[in-house]
Amino acid sequence: MSERSSSAPRRRNSTCCTKFPPKGKKPLTHQDEEGGGQRVRFGRQRSVVFPPTRWHPKKTDATLPDMSLKREYVYGYNGSCRNSLHFVSETEIAYPVACLVVILDVFSNKQRFFEGHTNDVQCLAWNERHQLCISGQMDEKGTAGPKACIWSPARPSSFCNLPHPRDARSVSAAAISPDGHVAVTFTTDDARSFYLWRGPFGRAVAKEATLTHIFSGSSGRQSTLGVFMFEAACSSSTMTFTTVGVGHFKHWVINFPQNSPITVSQKKGVYGKNPARNPLDWAWRKDDGSAWLVADNGQLYMVMNHSASKPLACVEQLPGGRWIAGAVDGTIYVGSGDSMKVEEEIPFAELQGSQAQAFSSTATARFNAITVRRHLAVFGCSNHALFLVDYTRLELLRVLQVSHTTEAWALDFHPTLAILATASARGGVRFWNVADRKAAVGKVLRSEFPAWSLAFQPTDGSLLAVGMDKGLLEVMHFPSLQPTFRERLSRSAERVSSLRFSPCGRYLAAGSWDQEVYLLHIDSESRVTLHRILSGNSSSIVSVMFSEDSRYVMSNSKDCQILHWTTKDGTLQRSQSVFRDTRWQAPWTSVLGWPVVGIWSDPKYDASDINSACQAYAPHHDLLAFGDDYGCVKLLRYPSPFLNPRIEVFTGHASFVTAVRFSPSNVLVTLGGDDHSICQWSLQPRGFEEDLTPTLRHPWAELEGSEAPQDRFAFLGRSEEATPREDPDPEPRRSRVFQDINQVQIGEEEKRATGPTGKRFYHHQQSQGVRNALQWD
């Protein structure tokens, strides 16, 4: 037997990979490539990286970071969840988005969150008497089934779990009885099952109990989308409610005898004239059992004894027996109860308030949900927007939320202003004022093709580049959005998937799915020309970056290939080892490379499971955040050339996280691809529970008498009370819509606070100049 065969058994694969990590939290040490390269695995793909020559790990480099993330705000609303919008106090509403239920104060714009769900929230119901919510979700990935949660908005951190069988798929509707002792849930399995649960739930919530259903059965062939308790007919032994769903509305009576089995009776509602295909919303009218019903044929029905007798989509009861309803075309109707007479009919665009016209200029308010408290009504839309309306004054007080209606993949921060830009596969680019935590209503850039990437010029933010489908790249001035370059780069019409400006602002790299990187040059007059086409990749480009001195450009591709070129003449650099000591532009955003080996430590990842990563800015440049296809946002130390570093995981997204980005002031924003949500996070010292977010002083208050432009979008950068209703001199404004960006006072003011450990930490949102940027004709 040979010497080799008689030796001790060896691993089949001796490379450093996540399958065979070294003991402890140690960096890569196995060198098996010429020049000191190290074989690693990015997902299930092998690659080679080269560590810096003088890098030595510290004991803390693979430990949890000293800082953690705190969710500050969530932009967006899931308009697909019907009957899931409720006032839970005089000023707060609750609504679902992604894996969260958001509790929003409609006046202060502050948010709290219920975070007990692990997948997309599908329904939400509110019990006014006992101040309890019940919400249901999709089933989890893996073997677990869906669940419902009962919780109180006063203390959303405690909740009672209602687990469902694995084959239940999702909880589509739920409600709590008026006495707070019984809950009913409906699922979307083949039998369209319903489940009964017994409380008391207030005590179960306090104990964070997990309950088991006491009864289950089939509800029929069609899915149930809403449950409406009839309080006047409910008692300790009887629960009466109506359900609406696909192709039906039903009246239910469930009896709970003390010494007998539970009995369930249901009667399907019938129509008089003009039968409806799908009922949408229901509102009890009086204690005699009469109600209003809205259906998808646009009709409003009065229901008496479970029989049903204008284009509407949602309805709610008003004091005095009156009703208010919303239509799919954005019209609001107010009428009397007995005669079904419409007293007022108000198109959305004719509501008072400047935001009504601003929103109508870019979209239609397609109402499908409504909740009322005193003189206020909050309308939800199927195109994922929320509106606060004073129906007595016929005034739109505020657009509470807007969202991308389709999958979104692109985002970037303005380098000096508190402005975030995002883009979706529908072709819309939206802008967000992260200082005030609200969307730029009416400021939507429409494009003819889906947008997949965007980037601001890092020097002064005066250029915005948008990469689109069909290989189209458009570069425009910001904030005027006047195009300076528009050209189809890809001959094969593949999407432009990644964009990055060089640190000097003279180059723009555009990575495409045609396996090419297009290098563009920008002159002193902001003229953009195609400089070089960089070839060599064998798969689609996922990210591009420049060196700190702008002499080199690097690309990552889907097959985990890392290539480098010179920016001067586009020459491909065959040796990767010569770049081991190269300084790359900050922040690091590539998903492949020696500094980010640790983000691939999860053994279930494949090469496509991490879509975006971003390094934080100074003084926290030793942190990196990334998002994955499992809806998680993760934070770890940077650099992380480790096979198994300590990583902190944050949930909340119900879809793959398509993009993450730190602002220069270290505000982190994460984009949920198809869950209609954008999460805004702040860095906080670990274990310090006090809210350290500073109250921002709005510098535009000092510009009241300046030459700053005034138009209908001015409220985006200052308080709405200070916004002029009319522009008395529109012609001069059109000639100077935007101030020179250099005239805006954008000093890098640092706001610091001191934690309990005596260490200094930073949290600052740059808000100066927003008023001047977020407006146009």
C-alpha positions, 0 to 999 in steps of 0.5 A: 500500500502506498504511503498516501493510502496508508495515511489518516483519512482526509477530507474530500475537499480541503478548501476553506468553505462554510461546509468545513469551517475552522474551529472558533471564529477564525479568519481564513488561513488556508492558502492554496492558490499562487500568490496567497489566494484563498479558496472560498464559497459564495453560496454554493459557488467557489471563488478565490480571494486575496487578503491584504498583505498587512491585515491581522485579525483582532479578537473582536473582529468576528464577534457581534457588533457594538451597535445594533439596528432599531426600526424607526419607520416603515413606509408603505401599506399593503392594500391587498389586505381587505377589511384590515384598516382600523382606528385603535384610539382617537389618533392611532390607526393599525394596518398591515404591511409585510410581516408587521402591523403598524400602529401609526399616529395620524397627527404626529406621524410616529409609529409603533410595531407589532412584530409577532408574525413570521410571514406576510400578514393577511388580515387584521381585526379589532375588538373595540370593547376589549382593546384587542387585535387579531391578525393572521399570516401566511404559512411559514417556510418549512414545516410550520403552518400559518398562525394568528396572533391576538395582541393589544396595541397598548403593549404590542410586544406581548401576544397570544399565539393561535397556531394552525395546521400545516395544510391551512396555507394562510389565515385569510380572515379573523375576528374576536367576539364582543365579550373577548372570549371566543375568536374565529379564524378562516383559512385558505386550504382546500376545505376553506376551514374555519377554527374556533378558539376560546379565551379569555384572551386578555389574560392569554396575551399577558401570559403570552400563551399558545392556545389550541382550537376547540372546534373546526369545520369547512366553510364552503368552497370559496375563500372568506375575506372578512368577518363582521361581528353582530354585537347586538346578537352576541352573548356568552353562549352565542356568537353571531357574525357575517362573512364576505368572500369570493362569490358569497356573503353568509350569516353565521350563528354559533352556539356554545351550550354548557353541556352539549357540543358546539353547533354551527349554522350558516345561511348564504345571503341572496340578492334581489335585483343586480346580484353581485359576484364578489362582496367586498365590505360590510357595515352593520347599520342598526341593532335590527340586523340591517347592514350595508354591503358593497360588492365588486359590481359597484353597487351598494346594497341594504341587507335585511334578514340576510337578503341584499336589495353606486360604483363602491368598494368600501363602506362604514357607518357614521353617526345618525344612521348615515354612511360613508363609502369609497369608490374604486375611482377615488370618489367619496360618497356620503348618504342617509341610511333609510332612503339609501340616498346619496347626499354628497359625492366628492371626487378625490381630486376636488378635496381641499388640500394641496396633497389631493392635487399632488397625488392625483397628478401621478395616480388614482386613489382606488379606495378599498378600505375605510375606518372612521373616528369622529370627523376623521376617515382614513381610506386605504387603496388597492394601489397601496396608499393611505389617506387621512380625510376630514369628511365634514370639511371635505379636506384631505389632511394628509397622505399617510402612506404611498408604496410601489405597486410592483416589485422594487429593486433599486434605491440610493441616498442623495449624498448631502440631502435627506432624500431617498430615491427608489425605483420599481419594475413598473417603471416609477421612481419615487422620492422620500423625505427621510428627515420628516419620514414621509413620501414626496407626494406627487413627485414620481418619475415615470419611465417607459421601461421597468427600472432596476438600478439607480445612483446619485453622483456622490460629489454633490448629487447633481446627477441621477442615473437610472438603469432600465429594462431593454438596456436603457440608461438615462442620466438626468440633472437633479433635482430638475430631472432634465435628461442629459443622457439617454441611450440604449447600451445593451445591443441584446436589450438586457436590463441595466442591473447595477450602477455606480459613480466613481468617487471623483464623479467623472465616471459611471459604471453600468453593469448589465445582464448581457455580461458587459460593464459600460463605462461612461465619462462625465465632463465638467459640463455634465455631458455624458458619453460612452467611454469603454465597454468592459468585457470578460464576464461569463454571467450577468452583472450584479454589482459594480464598484470603483477604486478609491482613486477612480483608476479601476472598476470591479464587477461581480457576476452571478457566477461569483466571478470578480473582475477588474479593469482600468478606467483609463483604457478599459484593459482587463486585469488578469491578476486579482492578487495585485488588487489585494491592497487596493483601497475601494470606494466607500461604502463597500457595496459588492456582495463578493470579495475578501471583506464580505466572505462572512455574509455567506456563512449561512449554509442554506444560501446559494449564490443568488440569495444575497442581493445587496450589501452596504458598509456604514459610513464613519465613524461606524465604517466597521459595520456592514448590513446586507439583506437576503432572499429570506426577508432578513436584514443582517448586521455584522462587523466589517471587514468579515473574512470569516467562515462563521462570524457572529451576525445579528438578524432583523426581520420584518420584510415578507419578501426578499430584501432587494436593496440595502443602503446607508446614508452618509449620516448612517440611516439604513434603509432596506427595500422589500422587493414585493411586500410594498415596504421600505424600512428605515433603521438607526444605529443604536448602542447594543442594549441601550433601550432609550430612543436616541434619535434626535429631534430634527430642527428644520433649517428651511424655516430660516428661508421664509423670505429668501428667493427659494421657489414656492409651489405645490410641493413645498410642503414636502420640506417643511410644515404644511401650515407654512405652505402657500396655497397659491403661487402669486407669480408663477412665471418667475418660478418657472425660470428658476424652479431650483436653486443652485445646489451649491447655494443650499447650506448643506454643512455636515453638522454632526449630532452626537449623544453619549450612551451609558458606557461613555462612548460616543455614537452618532445618529443624524439625518441630514435634512437641509435643502430638502425643501429646495429639492423636492419640488418641480412644475 
